[in-house]
């Protein structure tokens, strides 16, 4: 079965063509073609080792490409003109060393810093707005180490928002948080797309949550095996077919006949 492609609507944010990436001498992803438009909430799903995090790292310019090209707003990922437009929230972003003491507001403020600007009133206004957007006003002066897992995830997303990021990439933000926090975080991300016109690309193992939240889903296993609207995402049987998994029952029947 060929991947289902979703046509781009509106301003094109991300364009990937014929992308392949090797790590430790092994091809992790190959033949990746992908376009994402402004305001989309796109989920990347797939089994462990399928290349999901590798794809995100390539998009943010952290990995060398073996072949192909990546353009964000028509420019390479490493372009200095992207400063502030891209928000990257890694798997480890919400885990700070125990000896680090920093309040929510101080953490979010880090999103406004760059080599060319100093912290000013305008930055403080952006920090306040970012904290309000993730609904952490009541704990903005609390040490991050005292927050729940869901609150920490909101705080690091606020840090990205404080940079005025338009394109937000998240790697497994749902790991280690409870159900209520997960639902609250997903609602926040959905609101960022609909109300703030942000564009979100998110990696997650939680198929159920993504099918209820994302606008579009990509199933990645070395290459893109499905790309389409969430309501067209394959059921378990079709997903097994995409992955080339054969029913085990045929093996059992064969063994029985031989006995």
PLY file of the C-alpha trace (Angstrom):
ply
format ascii 1.0
element vertex 259
property float x
property float y
property float z
element edge 258
property int vertex1
property int vertex2
end_header
0.00 0.00 0.00
1.35 3.41 -0.96
1.44 6.29 1.57
-1.62 8.53 1.41
-0.56 12.14 0.85
-2.47 15.11 2.22
-2.45 18.15 -0.02
-0.97 21.30 1.46
-3.28 24.19 2.17
-2.06 27.70 2.92
1.49 28.85 3.56
4.03 26.06 3.33
6.11 25.85 6.52
8.11 22.65 5.97
9.21 20.96 2.76
11.25 17.75 2.77
12.32 16.00 -0.42
13.98 12.58 -0.84
15.46 12.71 2.66
17.72 9.93 3.95
19.70 9.96 7.20
22.31 7.48 8.43
23.37 7.12 12.05
26.23 4.89 13.23
26.59 3.57 9.70
22.95 2.49 9.42
20.20 4.07 7.34
17.53 5.12 9.85
15.13 6.98 7.53
15.00 7.09 3.75
12.96 8.42 0.82
11.11 10.93 3.03
8.89 13.42 1.20
6.85 15.66 3.45
5.08 19.02 3.34
3.45 20.80 6.28
1.36 23.95 6.03
0.67 26.75 8.48
-1.83 25.91 11.22
-1.57 22.12 10.92
-1.23 19.80 13.92
0.69 16.82 12.55
1.49 13.71 14.60
4.32 11.33 13.73
3.74 7.82 15.07
5.50 4.49 14.65
7.24 1.70 16.59
10.44 2.11 18.61
13.44 2.61 16.37
11.33 3.68 13.41
13.20 6.98 12.96
10.72 9.43 14.51
13.22 11.32 16.68
15.82 11.12 13.91
13.42 12.93 11.59
12.82 15.71 14.12
16.56 16.10 14.78
17.18 16.37 11.03
14.47 19.03 10.72
16.06 21.20 13.43
19.48 20.83 11.81
21.06 18.61 14.45
21.87 15.75 12.10
23.73 15.58 8.79
21.61 14.48 5.82
22.76 11.54 3.76
20.66 12.73 0.83
17.76 15.02 0.05
16.83 18.44 1.35
14.89 20.18 4.12
13.46 23.69 3.87
11.69 25.61 6.62
10.06 28.81 5.42
12.01 28.24 2.20
15.41 28.16 3.94
17.73 25.44 5.33
17.16 24.47 8.99
20.41 26.07 10.16
19.59 29.51 8.75
20.02 32.29 11.30
16.82 33.85 9.96
14.84 31.12 11.75
15.82 32.48 15.17
12.67 32.65 17.27
10.38 31.19 14.60
11.05 27.53 15.51
10.35 26.09 18.95
12.06 22.76 19.72
10.90 20.74 22.76
13.04 17.61 23.12
12.27 14.51 25.19
14.64 15.72 27.91
13.50 19.36 27.90
11.40 19.08 31.06
14.02 17.14 33.06
16.36 19.50 34.87
19.24 18.43 37.15
18.14 18.30 40.78
20.67 20.93 41.82
19.24 23.49 39.37
16.82 25.90 41.02
14.77 27.94 38.58
11.22 29.28 38.71
8.66 28.76 35.96
8.93 32.41 34.95
12.73 32.25 34.81
12.58 29.10 32.69
10.10 30.63 30.26
12.24 33.79 30.08
15.08 31.73 28.61
12.98 31.47 25.45
13.43 35.19 24.81
17.22 35.21 24.98
19.47 35.33 21.94
22.96 36.49 21.12
21.59 39.77 19.76
18.95 40.77 22.29
18.84 41.46 26.00
15.94 40.88 28.37
13.63 43.91 28.21
10.04 44.99 28.86
8.86 43.61 25.53
10.38 40.26 26.44
8.66 40.29 29.81
5.33 40.89 28.09
5.99 37.90 25.85
6.89 35.76 28.88
3.68 36.77 30.66
1.60 35.97 27.57
3.31 32.58 27.14
2.65 31.66 30.79
-0.99 32.68 30.39
-1.34 30.61 27.21
-0.27 27.43 29.04
-2.33 28.31 32.14
0.55 28.43 34.64
-0.03 31.88 36.12
-0.71 30.43 39.58
2.70 28.70 39.70
4.87 31.12 37.73
7.04 31.85 40.78
7.26 28.20 41.88
10.46 26.19 41.41
10.15 23.96 38.33
11.30 20.95 40.40
8.08 21.18 42.42
5.78 20.95 39.42
3.96 17.86 38.19
5.13 16.20 34.97
2.30 17.81 33.02
3.08 21.26 34.42
6.76 20.90 33.49
5.79 20.01 29.93
3.59 23.11 29.81
6.48 25.20 31.13
8.91 24.09 28.42
6.25 24.65 25.77
5.77 28.15 27.20
9.53 28.70 26.84
9.16 27.92 23.13
6.14 30.22 22.87
8.01 33.05 24.57
10.41 33.07 21.64
7.33 33.84 19.53
7.83 30.51 17.74
5.44 29.87 14.87
6.52 26.27 14.19
6.70 24.03 17.29
8.29 20.58 17.25
7.74 18.23 20.19
9.39 14.85 20.82
7.25 12.58 23.04
5.79 15.29 25.33
3.17 12.87 26.72
5.67 10.47 28.30
5.51 10.31 32.09
2.41 12.46 32.62
-0.96 11.40 33.99
-4.23 11.24 32.06
-5.59 14.61 33.16
-2.31 16.34 32.37
-2.18 14.61 28.99
-5.69 15.73 28.08
-4.98 19.27 29.23
-1.73 19.42 27.23
-3.40 18.10 24.07
-6.18 20.67 24.40
-3.53 23.37 24.74
-1.77 22.23 21.56
-5.05 22.11 19.66
-5.88 25.64 20.82
-2.44 26.88 19.72
-3.26 25.77 16.18
-6.83 27.05 16.04
-6.54 30.24 18.10
-2.88 31.25 17.70
-2.32 29.83 14.19
0.75 27.92 15.34
2.00 24.90 13.39
2.80 21.77 15.40
4.77 18.65 14.51
4.71 16.13 17.33
6.18 12.66 17.85
4.16 10.34 20.08
3.70 6.64 20.87
0.13 7.30 22.01
-1.91 6.35 18.94
-5.24 6.80 20.71
-4.43 10.32 21.88
-3.15 11.35 18.46
-6.23 9.99 16.69
-8.39 12.12 18.98
-6.31 15.29 18.68
-4.04 15.64 15.65
-5.40 16.93 12.35
-3.11 14.67 10.36
-1.08 11.55 11.13
2.12 10.17 9.66
3.11 6.55 10.25
6.88 6.31 9.99
8.90 3.11 9.89
12.15 3.88 8.09
10.05 5.61 5.44
6.58 7.18 5.46
3.99 4.40 5.13
0.92 6.55 5.73
0.33 10.29 5.56
-3.22 11.54 5.72
-6.13 12.92 7.75
-6.53 11.41 11.17
-9.95 9.96 10.39
-8.37 7.91 7.59
-5.63 6.41 9.74
-5.48 2.62 9.17
-7.08 0.15 11.57
-4.91 -2.54 13.18
-5.22 -5.00 10.30
-4.36 -2.38 7.68
-1.52 -1.12 9.88
-0.08 -4.64 10.09
-0.26 -4.83 6.31
1.59 -1.52 5.99
4.32 -2.90 8.23
4.53 -6.20 6.36
3.42 -8.24 9.39
1.88 -11.61 8.46
-0.75 -13.38 10.62
0.84 -15.90 12.98
-2.18 -18.22 12.59
-0.94 -19.51 9.23
2.21 -20.77 10.96
0.15 -22.50 13.64
-2.07 -24.22 11.08
0.96 -25.45 9.14
2.53 -26.90 12.28
-0.73 -28.69 13.15
-0.95 -30.27 9.72
2.63 -31.50 9.94
1.95 -33.12 13.31
0 1
1 2
2 3
3 4
4 5
5 6
6 7
7 8
8 9
9 10
10 11
11 12
12 13
13 14
14 15
15 16
16 17
17 18
18 19
19 20
20 21
21 22
22 23
23 24
24 25
25 26
26 27
27 28
28 29
29 30
30 31
31 32
32 33
33 34
34 35
35 36
36 37
37 38
38 39
39 40
40 41
41 42
42 43
43 44
44 45
45 46
46 47
47 48
48 49
49 50
50 51
51 52
52 53
53 54
54 55
55 56
56 57
57 58
58 59
59 60
60 61
61 62
62 63
63 64
64 65
65 66
66 67
67 68
68 69
69 70
70 71
71 72
72 73
73 74
74 75
75 76
76 77
77 78
78 79
79 80
80 81
81 82
82 83
83 84
84 85
85 86
86 87
87 88
88 89
89 90
90 91
91 92
92 93
93 94
94 95
95 96
96 97
97 98
98 99
99 100
100 101
101 102
102 103
103 104
104 105
105 106
106 107
107 108
108 109
109 110
110 111
111 112
112 113
113 114
114 115
115 116
116 117
117 118
118 119
119 120
120 121
121 122
122 123
123 124
124 125
125 126
126 127
127 128
128 129
129 130
130 131
131 132
132 133
133 134
134 135
135 136
136 137
137 138
138 139
139 140
140 141
141 142
142 143
143 144
144 145
145 146
146 147
147 148
148 149
149 150
150 151
151 152
152 153
153 154
154 155
155 156
156 157
157 158
158 159
159 160
160 161
161 162
162 163
163 164
164 165
165 166
166 167
167 168
168 169
169 170
170 171
171 172
172 173
173 174
174 175
175 176
176 177
177 178
178 179
179 180
180 181
181 182
182 183
183 184
184 185
185 186
186 187
187 188
188 189
189 190
190 191
191 192
192 193
193 194
194 195
195 196
196 197
197 198
198 199
199 200
200 201
201 202
202 203
203 204
204 205
205 206
206 207
207 208
208 209
209 210
210 211
211 212
212 213
213 214
214 215
215 216
216 217
217 218
218 219
219 220
220 221
221 222
222 223
223 224
224 225
225 226
226 227
227 228
228 229
229 230
230 231
231 232
232 233
233 234
234 235
235 236
236 237
237 238
238 239
239 240
240 241
241 242
242 243
243 244
244 245
245 246
246 247
247 248
248 249
249 250
250 251
251 252
252 253
253 254
254 255
255 256
256 257
257 258
